[in-house]
Amino acid sequence: MNSELLSRITSNPKQCGGRPCIRGLRVRVKDVLEMLAGGATEEEILADYPYLERDDIRASLEYAAVQIDHAVVMLA
């Protein structure tokens, strides 16, 4: 876990419904992840959102990785 990257992710109940955003901007982590999943390159995202930085994209991926890293209990 890279806490320096994760410090770029903010949550504010008065912004975007409290969903995780990039550096207090109105760009949600989900938005960045959906662009990547849709095939956008980092360069395309940065060109479309010039106020984002490459580390913001990396922070979104790090945040997603941390969120899904939990044990799954299977009941038989």
N, C-alpha and C positions, 0 to 999 in steps of 0.2 A: 504494500500500500504506500503510495506516494502522498504524504500529507501536504506537501507543498502544492501539488497539483489540486488536491481536493479542497484546499483553501480558496480556490477560484469559484467553487460552487457555493451559492448562497440560497437561502430560503427565507422568504419574508411573507407572512400571512396576508399582507396588503398588496402583494405583487404576484400576478399569475396564479392566484388561488393558493399560494404557499408552495407551489411546485418548485423543484430545484432549478435555479437559473445560473447563468454565467455572470460572475462578477457584479451582481446587482442589476444587470441589464435585463431587458424584457425578452431575452432569448433563453428558452428553456433547454435543459439538458436533453429532453425528449426531442426537441426540434433538431438539434445537432445530430443525435443518433438516427433520427428518421432520414435526414439528408444523406448520411453515410450509408444507411441501409438501402436507400434508393439509388445508390451508385455515384453520388456526388464525390468528387475528390476533395482533399483538403484545400487545394488551390482554388477550386470553384467556390467552396464555402467562404473562404477568406476574401475572394473577389466580390461575392454577393453581400458579405457582411464585413466591411472594412474595419469595423470597430472590434472585431474578434481577432484573437491571436492564436497561433498554432497550438500553444499550450492550453487554450480553452477547449480545443477539440480533444486533445489528449486527456484533459481533466474530465470531460464528458464520458470518455471511454473508461477511465479509471473509476469514476463514480458508478457506472453501470456494472463494472466487474465486482466492485465491493458489494453492491446491492444484491447481486444474485449468488453471492458466496455464503450460502447457509445450508445447513443440513436438511435433508428431506427424510422424513420418517415414513416408512411404508408399513401399513398395518396389514397383516395377513389374514 
